Amino acid sequence: MAGLAALAIAYVLSQFYRSFLAVLTPVLGSELGATNTDLSLASGAWFASFSAMQFVVGVCLDKYGPKRTAAVLLAIGGGGGALLFAFATQPWMVITAMALIGVGCAPVLMASVFIFAHTYSTARLAILTSWLVAFGSLGNVVGASPLASAAGAFGWRPVMMGLGVVTLLTAASIMIFLRDPHRDGGQVAGVGFSGYLELFKIRALWALFPLTAINYAAAAGIRGLWAGPYLADVYGADALMIGQVTLFMALAMVAGGFIYGPLDTMFRTRKWVAMVGNSLSLAVIVYLALNPVTSIAQTTIIFVLIGVTGAAYGLLMAHGRAFLPTHLTGRGVTLLNFFSIGGVGIMQFATGPIVSANAVEGQPEAGYAALFAFYAAMLAIALFIFLFVRDAKPERAKLATA
């Protein structure tokens, strides 16, 4: 239990690191000369390195187990990257630090999902994963107005140094307290990276990949990157106001994880819960694209709705897990996670140029209207493909015997 608690704390840190840049937008711009494009690259670097590492993490989970995989990568990448960020003097150092932190955070959630998958039935996987994601989303909360207040009181560099130390201590706790789950047949070392080729042959996963890649992109992109520039450029919001708005969105993402968790069991379907939830998300994003200038209060409500409806990650993971062979559990869940985080990373890289290309002098909302329209278009395409996915209805929840 102490080991899972350490993993949960590590996941709070992971959620924090992927979303805190929006709050530091003003200070990084004034002190380091970081532009919106620089910050887009930095945020994208986190998601790109995180997603690329999923292939390595999957093999390591099946071969070495979650304890060593999570502890070592979190210490080197997460702790080291946070300390590099604290001493950054140029935008490229922030980009490099974010890439390192992405490497460190890559195994955290997957280590937990791996343990759940080898301990509980697939019927419980959705609710366990969703609730862990909801708990971890407290990192989004800390990365909003609390971070803005702490950075204002102590300075952003001391705050980042403190976070680096906390990350190192968390990695040490995982190594000390976490126990790898028992698996029949022992470690699966021989398949290696070729196991991913076997996974790509599972046709039931093909129509699931696009929505897995896009479902979280708008919520993560707005909360972690674009909320700050959008609120500052369109409404003239300062760091504290940005922190307050993103705090509400972060709390909504927490609530969304808890709400999605039991819905597949309640309605006996995963496909249609995901379809309805993401369709609601699409409708809200379309509204924002058509109405980029309203008021901060109305924008906050819209961000809250995007945060709630875009939290179907745990549900989609459980949907995909139902199609995975047992001996490829580690690689399977990390492949799904690759699409989830990789989709966000690609969108982060793409959105910077979209905002810049559509910017109109004296009309800052023009670039952001194009941004929200892009999110809506990608989600609409993913939902259309998802119509062809095979449903994976949850079984009766029971403790697995393995």
Secondary structure, DSSP 8 states (H G I E B T S, - for coil): -HHHHHHHHHHHHHHHHTTTHHHHHHHHHHHH---HHHHHHHHHHHHHHHHHHHHHHHHHHHHH-HHHHHHHHIIIIIIHHHHHHHT--SHHHHHHHHHHHHHHHTTHHHHHHHHHHHHB-HHHHHHHHHHHHHHHTHHHHHTTHHHHHHHHHH-HHHHHHHHHHHHHHHHHHHHHH------TT----SSTTHHHHHHHT-GGGTTTHHHHHHTTHHHHHIIIIIHHHHHHHHH---HHHHHHHHHHHHHHHHHHHHHHTTHHHHHT-SHHHHHHHHHHHHHHHHHHHH---S-HHHHHHHHHHHHHHT--HHHHHHHHHTTS-GGGHHHHHHHHHHHHHHHHHHHHHHHHHHHHHT-BTTBTHHHHHHHHHHHHHHHHHHHHHHTTS---------B---
